[in-house]
């Protein structure tokens, strides 16, 4: 032990510096953005995912596919594994951090959260005031994403049966009538598990699943007033279900992508194609129901549009949405080559 106080102070500072560096090394050890521009790109993709997730009929998973981060998203979620949890319990936080894709998930989920909080009212307004134009835009986005996903399948002929199964499942789910269901804690937890699982599947909307379960308004009302104790309990139950659902389901999808790549992409593409039933812009309402003072559509029927100036505008918006996917794809390629 040194008797020199200044030397002791120097050693202490040196130890503190190495401790800080080790935390920095742990932080930078796993995949994620490295430059400010990469952080901004990922954050904007999170904004797009969050905006999609609040719209019944549109999937955040579809946006992840479009923007080229779907595999990275699944890998990041899968980093919350038994090794990570064991290191947390052993208080080995630096090693746990090096296992966890923190930079990627924090940036992405920050964008998703901000989008859900800030754009919920705007999207609700646009869908109610300009439904044909908004759904035309979404229709163009999903159509282009289907094209890009099919391009990544090597043998199209062999996957046709699986593709048809995915189309059928998604088509039937999109036509289900919303239910009135229990408000018991176990069911709120279950809704969180299923909704978040649908959110990471292209073509299956978590918001729409909540609408089918009769819990869309129930959950969104709680989110609007989170400081009320009863609402906070609902949010915590729902979020707990989301955490369990996304961790377990992402591992299943990731394993399937690694083991049966083409077949997994085929059924996911089928989900997107089948969901076009819900996204079709031109509809007539057959049955509605008032839930908590708001009117919700129970049954609707797709129709062919009339040829007028509104159709021309909608087709141009659809083309714009379709083109945006090509632009995002090019930006993603440029980002990966930098």
C-alpha positions in Angstrom: 0.0 0.0 0.0 1.4 3.4 -1.0 2.1 6.0 1.7 1.9 8.8 -0.9 -1.6 10.4 -0.8 -1.2 11.8 -4.3 -0.3 8.4 -5.7 -3.3 6.9 -3.9 -5.6 9.5 -5.5 -4.0 8.8 -8.9 -4.6 5.1 -8.5 -8.2 5.7 -7.5 -8.8 7.9 -10.5 -7.1 5.2 -12.7 -9.4 2.5 -11.3 -12.5 4.7 -11.8 -11.4 5.4 -15.4 -10.9 1.7 -16.1 -14.3 1.0 -14.5 -15.9 3.6 -16.8 -14.2 2.2 -19.8 -15.4 -1.3 -19.0 -19.0 -0.1 -18.8 -18.5 1.6 -22.1 -17.0 -1.5 -23.6 -20.0 -3.5 -22.3 -22.3 -0.9 -23.7 -20.7 -1.1 -27.2 -20.2 -4.9 -27.2 -23.5 -5.8 -28.8 -25.1 -4.9 -32.1 -26.7 -1.5 -32.5 -26.3 2.0 -34.0 -22.8 3.5 -33.7 -23.1 6.9 -35.4 -25.6 9.7 -34.8 -27.0 9.1 -38.3 -27.6 5.4 -37.5 -29.3 6.3 -34.2 -31.5 8.7 -36.1 -32.4 6.1 -38.8 -33.3 3.5 -36.2 -35.3 6.1 -34.2 -37.3 7.1 -37.2 -38.0 3.4 -38.0 -39.3 3.1 -34.4 -41.6 6.1 -35.1 -43.0 4.3 -38.2 -43.5 1.0 -36.2 -45.2 2.8 -33.3 -47.5 4.7 -35.7 -48.5 1.4 -37.4 -49.1 -0.4 -34.1 -51.8 2.0 -33.0 -53.9 1.5 -36.2 -56.2 -1.6 -36.2 -55.3 -3.5 -39.3 -51.6 -2.4 -39.7 -48.7 -4.3 -38.1 -45.5 -2.9 -36.7 -43.9 -6.1 -37.8 -44.8 -5.2 -41.4 -43.0 -1.9 -41.0 -40.0 -3.7 -39.6 -40.0 -5.9 -42.7 -40.3 -2.9 -45.0 -37.4 -1.0 -43.3 -35.1 -4.0 -43.2 -34.7 -4.4 -39.5 -37.0 -7.4 -38.9 -34.2 -10.0 -38.3 -32.2 -7.5 -36.1 -35.4 -6.8 -34.1 -35.9 -10.5 -33.5 -32.3 -11.0 -32.5 -32.4 -8.1 -30.2 -35.5 -9.4 -28.4 -33.9 -12.8 -28.2 -30.9 -11.4 -26.4 -33.2 -11.3 -23.3 -32.4 -15.0 -22.6 -31.5 -17.2 -19.6 -27.8 -16.1 -19.7 -28.9 -12.4 -19.4 -31.3 -13.1 -16.6 -28.8 -15.3 -14.7 -26.2 -12.5 -14.8 -28.7 -10.0 -13.6 -29.5 -12.2 -10.6 -25.8 -12.6 -9.9 -25.5 -8.8 -10.0 -23.0 -9.1 -12.9 -24.5 -6.1 -14.6 -21.7 -5.3 -17.0 -21.6 -8.8 -18.4 -25.4 -8.7 -18.6 -25.3 -5.5 -20.5 -22.8 -6.9 -23.0 -25.3 -9.8 -23.7 -28.2 -7.4 -24.1 -28.8 -5.5 -27.4 -29.5 -2.3 -25.4 -28.5 0.3 -27.9 -30.7 -1.2 -30.6 -33.8 -1.8 -28.4 -33.6 1.4 -26.5 -33.4 3.6 -29.7 -36.1 1.6 -31.4 -38.6 1.4 -28.5 -38.0 5.1 -27.8 -39.3 5.9 -31.3 -42.2 3.4 -30.9 -43.2 4.9 -27.5 -43.0 8.5 -28.8 -45.1 7.6 -31.8 -47.8 5.9 -29.8 -48.0 8.8 -27.4 -47.8 11.7 -29.9 -49.5 10.4 -33.1 -52.4 8.4 -31.6 -54.8 11.4 -31.8 -53.6 12.4 -35.2 -54.0 8.9 -36.7 -57.4 8.6 -35.1 -58.4 11.9 -36.7 -57.1 11.0 -40.1 -58.7 7.6 -40.2 -62.1 9.0 -39.2 -61.9 12.1 -41.4 -60.0 10.8 -44.5 -60.4 7.0 -44.3 -60.1 6.2 -48.0 -56.9 8.3 -48.4 -55.2 6.9 -45.3 -56.1 3.2 -46.0 -55.0 3.8 -49.7 -51.6 4.8 -48.3 -51.4 1.7 -46.1 -52.5 -0.5 -49.0 -49.6 0.8 -51.1 -47.1 0.3 -48.3 -48.2 -3.3 -47.7 -48.4 -4.2 -51.4 -44.8 -3.1 -51.9 -43.6 -4.9 -48.8 -45.2 -8.2 -50.0 -43.3 -7.8 -53.3 -40.0 -7.3 -51.4 -40.5 -10.3 -49.0 -41.4 -12.6 -51.9 -38.2 -11.6 -53.6 -36.2 -13.0 -50.7 -37.8 -16.5 -51.1 -35.6 -18.8 -53.2 -38.2 -21.4 -54.4 -41.6 -19.8 -54.8 -43.3 -22.9 -56.1 -42.4 -25.1 -53.1 -43.9 -22.6 -50.6 -47.3 -22.0 -52.3 -49.2 -24.4 -49.8 -47.8 -22.6 -46.8 -48.5 -19.2 -48.4 -52.1 -20.2 -48.9 -52.4 -21.3 -45.2 -51.0 -17.9 -44.1 -53.4 -16.0 -46.4 -56.4 -18.0 -45.1 -55.6 -17.5 -41.4 -55.1 -13.8 -41.8 -58.1 -13.4 -44.1 -60.4 -15.1 -41.5 -58.9 -13.2 -38.5 -59.4 -9.9 -40.4 -63.1 -10.7 -40.8 -63.8 -11.6 -37.1 -66.4 -9.6 -35.2 -65.1 -7.8 -32.1 -66.2 -9.5 -28.9 -67.3 -8.3 -25.4 -64.9 -10.1 -23.0 -63.8 -10.3 -19.4 -62.0 -7.5 -17.6 -60.4 -10.0 -15.1 -56.6 -9.6 -14.6 -55.7 -12.9 -16.2 -57.5 -11.9 -19.4 -55.8 -8.5 -19.5 -52.4 -10.3 -19.1 -53.4 -12.8 -21.9 -54.5 -9.9 -24.2 -51.0 -8.4 -23.7 -49.3 -11.6 -24.7 -51.4 -12.1 -27.8 -51.4 -8.5 -28.9 -47.6 -8.1 -28.7 -47.2 -11.4 -30.6 -49.4 -10.1 -33.4 -47.5 -6.8 -33.4 -44.2 -8.5 -34.4 -45.9 -10.6 -37.1 -46.2 -8.9 -40.4 -49.8 -8.7 -41.5 -51.4 -9.3 -38.1 -52.2 -6.1 -36.2 -51.9 -6.1 -32.4 -54.4 -3.2 -32.2 -56.9 -5.2 -34.3 -56.5 -8.3 -32.1 -57.3 -6.1 -29.1 -60.4 -4.8 -31.0 -61.5 -8.4 -31.7 -61.0 -9.2 -28.0 -63.1 -6.2 -27.1 -60.2 -4.6 -25.2 -58.9 -1.9 -27.6 -60.8 1.0 -26.0 -60.3 -0.5 -22.6 -56.5 -0.5 -22.9 -56.2 2.8 -24.8 -58.4 4.6 -22.2 -56.1 3.4 -19.4 -53.1 4.7 -21.3 -54.7 8.1 -21.6 -54.9 8.4 -17.8 -52.0 6.3 -16.4 -51.8 8.1 -13.1 -55.1 6.8 -11.9 -54.4 3.7 -9.7 -56.9 1.4 -11.4 -55.6 2.4 -14.8 -52.0 1.8 -13.7 -52.9 -1.7 -12.6 -54.4 -2.4 -16.0 -51.3 -1.0 -17.8 -48.9 -3.0 -15.6 -50.9 -6.2 -16.2 -51.0 -5.6 -19.9 -47.3 -4.7 -20.1 -46.4 -7.8 -18.2 -48.2 -9.9 -20.7 -46.5 -8.0 -23.5 -43.0 -8.7 -22.1 -43.6 -12.4 -21.6 -45.3 -12.6 -25.1 -42.6 -10.8 -27.0 -39.7 -12.6 -25.4 -41.1 -16.1 -26.0 -42.7 -15.5 -29.4 -39.7 -13.7 -30.9 -37.5 -16.7 -30.0 -40.0 -19.0 -31.9 -40.0 -16.8 -35.0 -36.3 -16.4 -35.0 -35.7 -20.1 -34.7 -38.2 -20.7 -37.5 -36.4 -18.1 -39.7 -33.1 -19.8 -39.1 -34.4 -23.4 -39.5 -37.1 -23.0 -42.2 -36.4 -19.6 -43.7 -38.5 -19.8 -46.9 -41.4 -21.5 -45.2 -41.5 -18.9 -42.4 -41.3 -16.0 -44.9 -44.1 -17.7 -46.9 -46.5 -17.8 -44.0 -45.6 -14.3 -42.9 -46.2 -13.1 -46.5 -49.5 -15.0 -46.4 -50.4 -13.0 -43.3 -49.7 -9.7 -45.1 -51.7 -10.7 -48.2 -54.7 -11.9 -46.1 -54.7 -8.7 -44.1 -55.3 -6.7 -47.3 -59.0 -7.5 -46.7 -58.9 -5.2 -43.7 -56.7 -2.6 -45.4 -58.9 -2.3 -48.6 -59.8 1.4 -48.7 -63.4 1.2 -50.1 -65.9 -0.2 -47.6 -69.5 0.1 -46.5 -70.5 -0.4 -42.9 -73.0 -3.1 -42.1 -73.2 -3.1 -38.3 -71.8 -0.8 -35.5 -71.9 -0.8 -31.8 -71.4 1.9 -29.2 -68.6 1.0 -26.7 -67.9 3.4 -23.9 -69.6 6.2 -25.8 -67.7 5.6 -29.0 -69.0 3.9 -32.2 -67.1 0.9 -33.4 -67.6 -1.1 -36.6 -68.6 -4.7 -36.1 -69.2 -5.7 -39.7 -68.2 -4.1 -43.0 -68.1 -5.1 -46.6 -65.4 -4.3 -49.2 -66.7 -2.7 -52.4 -65.3 -1.6 -55.7 -64.8 2.2 -55.9 -66.6 4.6 -58.2 -64.5 6.2 -60.9 -64.3 9.8 -59.8 -61.7 12.4 -58.8 -61.5 10.8 -55.3 -60.4 7.5 -56.8 -57.7 9.3 -58.8 -56.4 11.0 -55.6 -56.5 7.7 -53.7 -54.6 5.8 -56.4 -51.9 8.5 -56.4 -51.7 8.2 -52.6 -51.5 4.4 -53.0 -48.7 4.8 -55.5 -46.9 7.2 -53.1 -47.1 4.6 -50.3 -45.8 1.9 -52.7 -42.9 4.2 -53.8 -42.0 5.0 -50.2 -41.1 1.3 -49.6 -38.7 1.4 -52.6 -37.2 4.6 -51.1 -36.8 3.0 -47.6 -35.3 -0.1 -49.2 -32.7 2.0 -51.0 -31.9 4.0 -47.9 -31.5 0.7 -46.0 -29.0 -0.6 -48.6 -27.1 2.7 -48.5 -27.0 2.6 -44.6 -25.7 -1.0 -44.7 -22.9 -0.2 -47.2 -21.7 2.9 -45.2 
